[in-house]
Amino acid sequence: MGLFERKIFIILPNSRSYTLRFISQLIEDNGGLQADDTESIKQQLIILINDTFVDSSQKIADTELFRRELELDATKLWKIIVQKKPLCVRASCISEWLKLGEISLTADRLIDLEEVDLLGDSQVSVEGVNSINEVPSEEVQYKSQSETAAGSHASADKHMDTGENLPSEKLSSPSEVPTERLTRLIDEDKTSKNELLIKALGRLAKRYDIKGDRYRSRGYKLAKIGVERYPFEILSGEQARREIASVGSSIARKIQIILDTGGLPGLDEAFDLEKKLNYYTQCHDVGVYSAKRWNLLGLTTFSEVSKKFPEIFLRDWTVLFGWSYYEDWLKRISRAECEEVLKVVKDNLKQIDPEFKVELQGSYVRGALECGDIDLLFFKKGLDDTSEIGRVMERLALNLYDKGYVNCFLQLTTKIRQVFKHKITERISKCDLRIPSDDDYPPSAEVLKKFYLGFKLRSEFDPKYLQVKNKEYTRLEPTDQFMSLNSTDHPCRRVDFFCCRWSELGAARLQWTGPKEFNRWIRIQAAQKGMKLTQHGLYRGETTLLESFDEERIFELLGEEYVGPEERNSIIKKRQKT
């Protein structure tokens, strides 16, 4: 029997956010039901309130906004609250209860909804709100000289509400939004209204991006671009809605609140969530979904996760090395260090096959002063057998491991498992988990075409090249430090080996140089001209190869001027501004 068996839940004011949808899933997975209406609730009812609307004293802080976002019929809901007197708590209690294994309630955790005037003076329910075309117009003092100046997006984006579908009504006045619930964005005396809006809309876009809601995130990004292009000062949300193509009624209402108050409810929650998720997702092999799941269950460290879900670290053992080298792999790498790593690799490659070549790729080739990792491309004149290239890379990686340069492998072949298994076992023991068998870690493949490594220059190298101005990076929490293998003198670095057919050298260089935005753009150019561009070459249709070896010839066939690696970042930036 699940923890929530024979219990019905209502989430207020709505359940549209990613977090609340995830909570709904947790309820369902543990035997509970979520009510979509208030007509026939006969079982034990628990009301969950979105934490954003609850202040530190367990009261609804912004009743006006709460009523506006209420999805259920307010009259019927009020009747249930008065008659049934259901338990009412924060939505986050779901994850707390699951962590405890029981529903634990104390008087100080309960929320009294009877104190909240759900109906309001107007007694307006969801069915009774005005339509979008009935929004009262405000006097607009400035008009755009051209619609394209304000936003050049398609007319379909004109009333993009970012999926929120909030009731359209007269935009809020300052008195309707309590200032204690607002996230202050700027010093209004020093910042223009448009700058304030650009900053706020950017934060909102980031907020929904974090929550996995790409539709809303895109809406706010488009609105931000529209405000950036708008040539006059924005004085009201209604002005923004009428004058900027990418601003719909919901965004306009938020714009009005921002202009009136200098902030917006709920943004602090987004920043806290971003910080919590970043701690996990900056670890190698930890995705956003896992991070959100752990966070919603109240887990704050890798140590806590390992105790709650030990199978994760046994199944996805690479996470243990991401945890162990967490800080090292977040530190930036100077060009000088990239060149030192390349020299070590070249010298050892010559001992295996002097005819093999290796090149730095990625941001280094684009001229970056500091890199996040090191990408190396391997090839040999006239050689198109990727299996042979893969075997040479494996032999090289094992030689570097024997010499102490490679500290960890993040994939396994049969040979690599033989020499590296004891390191995996050591990490697992350090984390106090069950020692696995060989069957727990089957090889990824007998011959790999890519190798993901932890690479560390040895102590005889002068560490002066490490003296880069590292941006502030996340540190391991104190309770997670026991797994640390990080070093201040010679940090371990993420180094990737990629194999390349000789005949595909140009296309591969184009792929691995990046950035991804440039790759996306040039592949779109190919598709628009009936061609297909991949890391293997430029094709007419799906199968007819046009060019793969000559990078400049690929640009020529696409009808585009050749753009060198060092120019590709700036090209993308220019395109984003137009």
C-alpha positions as CSV (number, residue, x, y, z in Angstrom):
1,M,0.0,0.0,0.0
2,G,1.3,3.4,-1.0
3,L,1.8,6.2,1.6
4,F,-1.0,8.2,0.0
5,E,-3.5,5.3,-0.5
6,R,-7.2,6.4,-0.1
7,K,-6.2,10.1,0.0
8,I,-7.2,12.8,-2.5
9,F,-5.2,15.9,-3.1
10,I,-6.0,19.3,-4.5
11,I,-3.1,21.5,-5.6
12,L,-3.8,25.3,-5.4
13,P,-3.9,27.7,-7.0
14,N,-2.9,25.5,-10.0
15,S,-0.6,22.6,-10.9
16,R,0.9,23.8,-14.1
17,S,4.5,24.3,-13.1
18,Y,7.1,21.6,-13.6
19,T,7.7,21.2,-9.9
20,L,4.0,20.8,-9.1
21,R,3.5,18.4,-12.0
22,F,6.4,16.3,-10.5
23,I,4.7,16.4,-7.1
24,S,1.5,15.2,-8.8
25,Q,3.4,12.2,-10.2
26,L,4.8,11.5,-6.7
27,I,1.3,11.4,-5.4
28,E,0.1,9.0,-8.1
29,D,3.2,6.8,-7.7
30,N,2.4,6.4,-4.0
31,G,-1.3,5.5,-4.3
32,G,-2.9,8.9,-4.0
33,L,-5.3,10.7,-6.3
34,Q,-5.4,14.3,-7.5
35,A,-8.8,15.9,-7.8
36,D,-9.5,17.9,-11.0
37,D,-12.7,19.3,-9.6
38,T,-14.6,19.6,-6.3
39,E,-17.8,17.7,-7.2
40,S,-17.4,14.3,-5.6
41,I,-14.7,14.3,-3.0
42,K,-15.6,11.6,-0.4
43,Q,-12.2,10.3,0.7
44,Q,-9.8,12.1,3.0
45,L,-8.8,15.4,1.3
46,I,-5.5,17.2,1.6
47,I,-5.0,20.6,0.0
48,L,-1.5,21.4,-1.2
49,I,-0.5,25.1,-1.6
50,N,2.2,26.1,-4.0
51,D,5.1,27.1,-1.7
52,T,5.5,30.4,-3.7
53,F,2.3,31.7,-2.2
54,V,3.1,30.8,1.4
55,D,5.1,33.2,3.7
56,S,7.1,32.3,6.7
57,S,4.1,32.6,9.0
58,Q,2.2,29.9,7.0
59,K,-0.2,32.4,5.5
60,I,-1.2,33.2,1.9
61,A,0.9,36.3,1.3
62,D,-0.6,37.4,-2.0
63,T,-4.3,36.7,-2.0
64,E,-5.0,38.8,-5.0
65,L,-2.6,36.9,-7.2
66,F,-3.7,33.6,-5.6
67,R,-7.3,34.3,-6.6
68,R,-6.2,35.2,-10.2
69,E,-4.3,32.0,-10.7
70,L,-7.0,29.8,-9.1
71,E,-8.1,27.1,-11.6
72,L,-11.0,25.5,-9.6
73,D,-14.4,27.1,-9.1
74,A,-13.8,29.4,-6.1
75,T,-17.4,29.2,-4.8
76,K,-17.4,25.4,-4.8
77,L,-13.9,25.3,-3.3
78,W,-14.8,27.6,-0.5
79,K,-17.8,25.4,0.3
80,I,-15.6,22.4,0.7
81,I,-13.1,24.2,2.9
82,V,-15.8,25.4,5.2
83,Q,-17.7,22.1,5.4
84,K,-15.0,19.5,5.2
85,K,-12.2,21.5,6.9
86,P,-9.5,19.5,5.0
87,L,-5.8,19.6,6.0
88,C,-4.0,22.3,4.1
89,V,-0.1,22.4,3.9
90,R,2.7,23.4,1.6
91,A,3.1,21.3,-1.6
92,S,6.7,20.6,-0.5
93,C,5.4,18.5,2.3
94,I,4.9,15.7,-0.2
95,S,8.6,15.2,-0.6
96,E,9.2,15.6,3.1
97,W,6.6,12.9,3.9
98,L,8.1,10.5,1.4
99,K,11.5,11.0,2.9
100,L,10.2,10.3,6.4
101,G,8.0,7.4,5.2
102,E,5.0,8.8,7.0
103,I,2.5,11.7,6.9
104,S,3.7,13.9,9.7
105,L,1.7,17.0,10.7
106,T,2.1,19.6,13.3
107,A,0.0,22.6,14.1
108,D,2.7,25.0,13.0
109,R,2.8,23.5,9.5
110,L,-0.9,23.9,8.8
111,I,-2.3,26.7,6.6
112,D,-5.7,28.2,7.5
113,L,-7.5,28.8,4.2
114,E,-10.6,30.0,6.0
115,E,-8.7,33.2,6.7
116,V,-8.4,33.8,3.0
117,D,-11.2,35.5,1.1
118,L,-11.1,33.2,-2.0
119,L,-14.1,34.9,-3.6
120,G,-12.9,38.4,-3.1
121,D,-15.2,41.4,-3.3
122,S,-16.1,40.8,-6.9
123,Q,-16.8,37.1,-6.3
124,V,-15.4,36.3,-9.8
125,S,-14.8,32.7,-10.6
126,V,-12.7,31.2,-13.4
127,E,-15.7,30.9,-15.7
128,G,-16.6,34.5,-15.1
129,V,-13.4,36.3,-16.2
130,N,-13.3,38.7,-19.1
131,S,-12.0,37.5,-22.4
132,I,-8.8,38.7,-23.8
133,N,-10.6,41.2,-26.1
134,E,-12.2,42.9,-23.1
135,V,-9.0,44.1,-21.5
136,P,-9.5,47.8,-20.6
137,S,-7.2,49.9,-22.6
138,E,-4.8,52.3,-20.9
139,E,-3.6,55.5,-22.4
140,V,-0.4,54.8,-24.4
141,Q,1.8,57.9,-24.7
142,Y,4.4,56.5,-27.1
143,K,3.9,54.5,-30.3
144,S,6.4,52.5,-32.3
145,Q,7.4,54.0,-35.6
146,S,7.2,50.5,-37.1
147,E,6.1,47.2,-35.8
148,T,9.3,45.6,-36.8
149,A,11.2,48.0,-34.6
150,A,9.5,46.6,-31.6
151,G,9.6,42.9,-32.6
152,S,9.9,41.2,-35.9
153,H,8.3,37.9,-34.9
154,A,5.4,36.3,-36.6
155,S,1.9,37.4,-35.8
156,A,1.3,34.1,-34.1
157,D,3.5,35.3,-31.3
158,K,1.6,38.5,-30.9
159,H,-0.5,37.3,-28.0
160,M,1.8,34.5,-26.8
161,D,0.8,34.0,-23.1
162,T,3.7,31.6,-22.4
163,G,1.1,28.9,-21.7
164,E,0.0,30.5,-18.4
165,N,-3.5,31.5,-19.6
166,L,-4.0,33.8,-16.7
167,P,-7.3,35.8,-16.6
168,S,-7.1,39.0,-18.6
169,E,-8.2,41.9,-16.5
170,K,-7.1,45.4,-15.6
171,L,-3.4,45.3,-14.9
172,S,-2.5,45.4,-11.2
173,S,-1.8,48.6,-9.4
174,P,1.0,48.9,-6.9
175,S,-1.4,48.5,-4.0
176,E,-2.5,45.1,-5.2
177,V,0.9,43.5,-5.0
178,P,2.5,43.3,-1.5
179,T,6.0,44.5,-1.7
180,E,7.3,42.0,0.9
181,R,6.6,39.1,-1.5
182,L,8.6,40.7,-4.4
183,T,12.0,40.0,-5.5
184,R,13.7,43.4,-5.9
185,L,15.6,43.6,-9.2
186,I,17.4,46.9,-9.3
187,D,17.9,50.3,-7.9
188,E,15.1,52.1,-9.7
189,D,16.8,55.5,-9.3
190,K,19.7,54.3,-11.5
191,T,18.0,52.0,-14.0
192,S,15.6,52.8,-16.8
193,K,12.2,51.0,-17.0
194,N,13.2,49.2,-20.1
195,E,16.5,47.9,-18.5
196,L,14.4,46.7,-15.5
197,L,12.0,44.8,-17.8
198,I,14.9,43.3,-19.8
199,K,16.5,42.0,-16.6
200,A,13.2,40.7,-15.2
201,L,12.1,39.0,-18.4
202,G,15.5,37.3,-18.8
203,R,15.2,36.0,-15.2
204,L,11.7,34.7,-16.0
205,A,13.0,32.9,-19.1
206,K,15.7,31.3,-17.1
207,R,13.2,30.3,-14.4
208,Y,11.0,28.3,-16.8
209,D,14.1,26.9,-18.6
210,I,15.2,25.5,-15.3
211,K,11.8,24.0,-14.7
212,G,11.8,22.3,-18.1
213,D,9.0,24.5,-19.6
214,R,10.5,25.4,-22.9
215,Y,7.3,27.0,-24.2
216,R,7.0,29.6,-21.4
217,S,10.8,30.1,-21.5
218,R,10.7,30.9,-25.2
219,G,7.8,33.3,-24.7
220,Y,9.8,35.3,-22.1
221,K,12.9,35.2,-24.3
222,L,10.9,36.7,-27.3
223,A,9.3,39.3,-25.0
224,K,12.8,40.3,-23.8
225,I,14.1,40.6,-27.3
226,G,11.0,42.8,-28.2
227,V,11.7,45.1,-25.3
228,E,15.4,45.3,-26.2
229,R,14.4,46.5,-29.7
230,Y,11.6,48.8,-28.7
231,P,12.8,52.4,-29.3
232,F,10.8,54.2,-26.6
233,E,10.4,53.9,-22.8
234,I,7.7,51.4,-21.7
235,L,5.3,53.0,-19.2
236,S,2.7,50.3,-18.8
237,G,2.0,46.7,-19.5
238,E,-0.8,47.6,-21.8
239,Q,1.6,49.7,-23.9
240,A,3.9,46.7,-24.1
241,R,1.0,44.5,-25.2
242,R,-0.2,46.8,-27.9
243,E,3.2,47.9,-29.2
244,I,5.5,44.9,-29.0
245,A,4.6,41.8,-31.1
246,S,5.9,39.2,-28.7
247,V,4.1,40.5,-25.6
248,G,0.7,38.9,-24.8
249,S,-1.7,39.6,-22.1
250,S,-0.1,37.5,-19.3
251,I,3.3,38.9,-19.9
252,A,1.8,42.4,-20.1
253,R,0.3,41.9,-16.6
254,K,3.7,40.9,-15.2
255,I,5.3,43.9,-16.9
256,Q,2.8,46.1,-15.1
257,I,3.6,44.6,-11.7
258,I,7.4,45.0,-12.4
259,L,6.9,48.6,-13.4
260,D,4.8,49.4,-10.4
261,T,6.9,47.6,-7.8
262,G,10.4,47.0,-9.1
263,G,10.0,43.2,-8.7
264,L,7.9,40.1,-9.1
265,P,6.6,37.4,-6.8
266,G,8.2,34.0,-6.9
267,L,11.6,34.8,-8.5
268,D,13.5,34.0,-5.3
269,E,12.2,30.4,-5.5
270,A,13.5,30.1,-9.0
271,F,17.0,31.3,-8.0
272,D,17.1,28.9,-5.1
273,L,16.0,26.1,-7.3
274,E,18.6,27.0,-9.9
275,K,21.3,27.0,-7.2
276,K,20.2,23.6,-5.9
277,L,20.0,22.0,-9.3
278,N,23.3,23.4,-10.4
279,Y,25.0,21.7,-7.5
280,Y,24.0,18.4,-9.0
281,T,24.0,19.0,-12.7
282,Q,27.6,20.3,-12.6
283,C,28.7,16.8,-11.7
284,H,29.6,14.6,-14.6
285,D,26.8,12.3,-15.8
286,V,24.1,13.9,-13.7
287,G,21.1,15.2,-15.7
288,V,18.5,17.7,-15.0
289,Y,15.8,15.1,-14.4
290,S,17.8,13.3,-11.7
291,A,18.7,16.7,-10.1
292,K,15.0,17.8,-9.9
293,R,14.0,14.4,-8.5
294,W,16.6,14.5,-5.8
295,N,15.8,18.1,-4.9
296,L,12.1,17.4,-4.6
297,L,12.8,14.5,-2.2
298,G,14.7,16.9,0.0
299,L,18.1,15.6,-0.8
300,T,20.9,18.3,-0.7
301,T,24.2,16.4,-1.1
302,F,25.6,13.5,-3.1
303,S,26.2,11.7,0.2
304,E,22.4,11.8,0.9
305,V,21.6,10.6,-2.6
306,S,24.1,7.7,-2.2
307,K,22.3,6.5,0.9
308,K,18.8,7.0,-0.5
309,F,19.6,5.6,-4.0
310,P,22.7,3.5,-3.8
311,E,21.8,1.7,-7.0
312,I,22.4,5.0,-8.9
313,F,26.1,5.0,-8.0
314,L,26.5,1.3,-8.7
315,R,24.7,1.5,-12.1
316,D,26.1,4.9,-13.2
317,W,29.5,4.5,-11.6
318,T,30.9,7.4,-13.6
319,V,28.9,9.8,-11.3
320,L,31.3,8.7,-8.5
321,F,34.3,10.1,-10.5
322,G,32.3,13.2,-11.4
323,W,31.8,13.6,-7.6
324,S,35.4,12.8,-6.8
325,Y,36.8,15.3,-9.4
326,Y,33.9,17.7,-9.0
327,E,35.9,20.9,-8.4
328,D,38.8,20.0,-10.8
329,W,36.4,19.6,-13.7
330,L,34.7,22.9,-13.1
331,K,38.0,24.9,-13.2
332,R,39.0,26.6,-16.4
333,I,42.0,25.5,-18.4
334,S,44.5,27.9,-19.9
335,R,45.7,27.7,-23.5
336,A,49.2,26.9,-22.2
337,E,47.9,23.9,-20.3
338,C,45.9,22.7,-23.4
339,E,49.2,22.8,-25.3
340,E,51.1,20.9,-22.6
341,V,48.4,18.1,-22.7
342,L,48.6,18.0,-26.5
343,K,52.4,17.7,-26.3
344,V,52.2,14.8,-23.9
345,V,49.6,13.0,-26.1
346,K,51.7,13.7,-29.3
347,D,54.9,12.4,-27.8
348,N,53.2,9.2,-26.7
349,L,51.3,8.7,-29.9
350,K,54.6,8.8,-31.9
351,Q,55.8,5.8,-29.9
352,I,52.7,3.8,-31.1
353,D,52.4,5.0,-34.7
354,P,54.5,8.0,-35.9
355,E,52.1,8.6,-38.9
356,F,49.1,9.3,-36.7
357,K,48.1,12.9,-36.1
358,V,46.2,14.6,-33.3
359,E,44.8,18.1,-33.2
360,L,43.2,20.3,-30.6
361,Q,39.6,21.2,-31.3
362,G,36.7,22.9,-29.5
363,S,36.9,26.4,-28.0
364,Y,40.8,26.3,-28.1
365,V,40.7,26.5,-31.9
366,R,38.2,29.4,-31.8
367,G,40.8,31.4,-29.8
368,A,39.4,31.0,-26.3
369,L,41.8,32.1,-23.6
370,E,40.4,29.5,-21.2
371,C,38.6,26.2,-22.0
372,G,36.2,24.0,-20.1
373,D,37.6,20.7,-21.4
374,I,40.1,19.5,-24.0
375,D,38.9,17.9,-27.3
376,L,41.5,16.0,-29.4
377,L,40.9,14.7,-32.9
378,F,42.8,11.7,-34.1
379,F,43.4,10.7,-37.8
380,K,46.0,9.2,-40.1
381,K,46.5,10.0,-43.8
382,G,44.7,7.6,-46.0
383,L,43.1,5.7,-43.1
384,D,39.3,5.4,-43.0
385,D,39.0,2.3,-40.8
386,T,37.6,3.7,-37.6
387,S,38.1,0.4,-35.7
388,E,41.9,0.6,-36.3
389,I,41.8,4.3,-35.2
390,G,39.9,3.3,-32.1
391,R,42.4,0.5,-31.2
392,V,45.3,3.0,-31.5
393,M,43.4,5.5,-29.2
394,E,42.8,2.7,-26.7
395,R,46.4,1.7,-26.7
396,L,47.4,5.3,-26.3
397,A,45.0,5.8,-23.4
398,L,46.2,2.7,-21.6
399,N,49.9,3.8,-22.0
400,L,49.0,7.2,-20.6
401,Y,47.2,5.5,-17.7
402,D,50.3,3.4,-16.9
403,K,52.4,6.5,-16.9
404,G,50.1,8.3,-14.5
405,Y,48.6,10.9,-16.9
406,V,45.2,9.3,-17.2
407,N,43.5,9.2,-13.8
408,C,40.2,7.7,-14.8
409,F,38.2,6.3,-17.7
410,L,34.6,7.1,-18.1
411,Q,33.9,4.2,-20.5
412,L,35.0,0.6,-20.5
413,T,36.4,-1.8,-23.0
414,T,37.4,-5.3,-21.9
415,K,41.1,-4.2,-21.6
416,I,40.3,-1.0,-19.8
417,R,38.0,-2.8,-17.3
418,Q,40.9,-5.2,-16.5
419,V,43.2,-2.5,-15.4
420,F,40.7,0.1,-14.1
421,K,38.2,-2.0,-12.2
422,H,40.1,-1.6,-8.9
423,K,39.8,2.2,-9.1
424,I,36.0,1.8,-9.5
425,T,35.9,-0.6,-6.5
426,E,38.0,1.9,-4.5
427,R,35.5,4.7,-5.1
428,I,32.6,2.5,-4.3
429,S,34.2,1.4,-1.0
430,K,34.9,5.0,-0.2
431,C,31.2,5.7,-0.6
432,D,30.4,2.7,1.6
433,L,28.4,0.9,-1.1
434,R,28.2,-2.8,-2.1
435,I,31.2,-4.0,-4.0
436,P,30.1,-5.0,-7.5
437,S,30.9,-7.9,-9.6
438,D,32.3,-7.9,-13.2
439,D,28.8,-8.5,-14.5
440,D,27.7,-5.1,-13.0
441,Y,30.1,-3.3,-15.4
442,P,29.9,-4.8,-18.9
443,P,32.2,-3.1,-21.5
444,S,30.6,-0.2,-23.5
445,A,32.1,-1.8,-26.6
446,E,35.1,-3.8,-27.6
447,V,36.4,-0.9,-29.8
448,L,35.4,2.7,-28.9
449,K,35.4,5.6,-31.3
450,K,35.4,8.1,-28.5
451,F,37.2,8.1,-25.2
452,Y,36.2,10.3,-22.2
453,L,39.1,10.6,-19.8
454,G,40.3,12.3,-16.6
455,F,43.8,13.6,-17.5
456,K,46.3,15.0,-15.1
457,L,49.7,16.5,-15.9
458,R,52.4,15.1,-13.6
459,S,54.3,17.1,-10.9
460,E,57.4,17.6,-13.0
461,F,55.5,20.2,-15.1
462,D,55.7,23.8,-14.0
463,P,52.2,24.7,-12.8
464,K,52.6,28.4,-13.9
465,Y,50.2,27.8,-16.7
466,L,47.5,27.0,-14.1
467,Q,47.5,30.6,-13.0
468,V,44.3,31.6,-14.8
469,K,41.6,33.9,-13.5
470,N,39.1,31.2,-12.7
471,K,35.5,32.3,-12.5
472,E,33.9,31.5,-9.2
473,Y,32.9,27.8,-9.3
474,T,30.7,25.6,-7.1
475,R,32.5,23.8,-4.3
476,L,31.6,20.5,-2.8
477,E,29.5,20.6,0.3
478,P,31.4,19.8,3.5
479,T,29.6,16.4,3.9
480,D,30.6,15.5,0.3
481,Q,34.3,16.4,0.7
482,F,35.3,12.9,1.8
483,M,35.1,11.7,-1.8
484,S,37.3,14.5,-3.2
485,L,40.3,13.8,-5.3
486,N,40.7,17.4,-6.3
487,S,44.1,19.0,-6.5
488,T,45.3,22.6,-6.3
489,D,48.7,22.0,-7.9
490,H,47.9,19.9,-10.9
491,P,44.1,19.5,-11.3
492,C,42.6,16.6,-13.2
493,R,41.1,17.7,-16.5
494,R,38.3,16.3,-18.8
495,V,40.0,15.2,-22.0
496,D,38.1,13.6,-24.9
497,F,39.5,11.6,-27.8
498,F,37.6,11.5,-31.1
499,C,38.4,9.3,-34.1
500,C,38.2,10.7,-37.6
501,R,38.3,9.1,-41.0
502,W,40.9,10.7,-43.3
503,S,38.3,11.3,-46.0
504,E,36.0,13.1,-43.5
505,L,38.6,15.4,-42.0
506,G,37.0,18.7,-43.1
507,A,33.5,17.8,-41.9
508,A,34.9,16.5,-38.6
509,R,36.9,19.6,-38.0
510,L,33.7,21.7,-38.6
511,Q,31.8,19.5,-36.2
512,W,34.3,19.5,-33.3
513,T,35.3,23.1,-33.6
514,G,31.9,24.4,-32.9
515,P,30.3,26.2,-31.3
516,K,27.0,24.3,-31.3
517,E,25.1,27.4,-32.3
518,F,27.2,27.8,-35.4
519,N,26.9,24.1,-36.2
520,R,23.1,24.4,-35.9
521,W,23.1,27.5,-38.1
522,I,25.2,26.0,-40.9
523,R,23.2,22.7,-40.9
524,I,20.0,24.7,-41.3
525,Q,21.6,26.5,-44.3
526,A,22.2,23.1,-45.8
527,A,18.7,21.8,-45.1
528,Q,17.2,24.9,-46.7
529,K,19.1,24.1,-49.9
530,G,18.1,20.5,-50.0
531,M,21.3,19.2,-48.5
532,K,22.4,17.5,-45.3
533,L,25.5,18.3,-43.3
534,T,26.8,16.0,-40.6
535,Q,30.2,15.3,-39.1
536,H,30.7,12.8,-41.9
537,G,30.2,15.2,-44.8
538,L,27.8,17.3,-46.9
539,Y,25.2,15.3,-48.8
540,R,22.7,15.9,-51.5
541,G,19.6,14.3,-50.1
542,E,20.4,11.5,-47.7
543,T,23.0,9.5,-49.6
544,T,24.8,11.5,-52.3
545,L,28.1,12.7,-50.9
546,L,29.2,16.1,-52.2
547,E,32.2,16.9,-50.0
548,S,33.7,15.7,-46.7
549,F,37.5,16.3,-46.8
550,D,37.8,20.0,-47.6
551,E,36.2,22.3,-45.0
552,E,36.3,25.4,-47.3
553,R,34.8,23.5,-50.2
554,I,31.8,22.6,-47.9
555,F,31.1,26.3,-47.4
556,E,31.5,26.9,-51.1
557,L,28.9,24.3,-52.0
558,L,26.6,25.8,-49.5
559,G,26.9,29.2,-51.1
560,E,28.4,30.6,-47.9
561,E,31.5,32.6,-47.4
562,Y,34.1,30.6,-45.5
563,V,34.1,31.5,-41.8
564,G,37.3,30.6,-39.9
565,P,37.1,29.0,-36.4
566,E,38.2,32.2,-34.7
567,E,35.3,34.1,-36.3
568,R,32.5,31.7,-35.6
569,N,31.6,33.0,-32.1
570,S,31.3,36.6,-33.4
571,I,29.2,35.5,-36.4
572,I,26.7,33.9,-34.0
573,K,26.6,36.9,-31.8
574,K,25.9,39.2,-34.7
575,R,23.1,37.0,-36.0
576,Q,21.5,36.9,-32.5
577,K,21.4,40.7,-32.5
578,T,19.7,41.0,-35.9
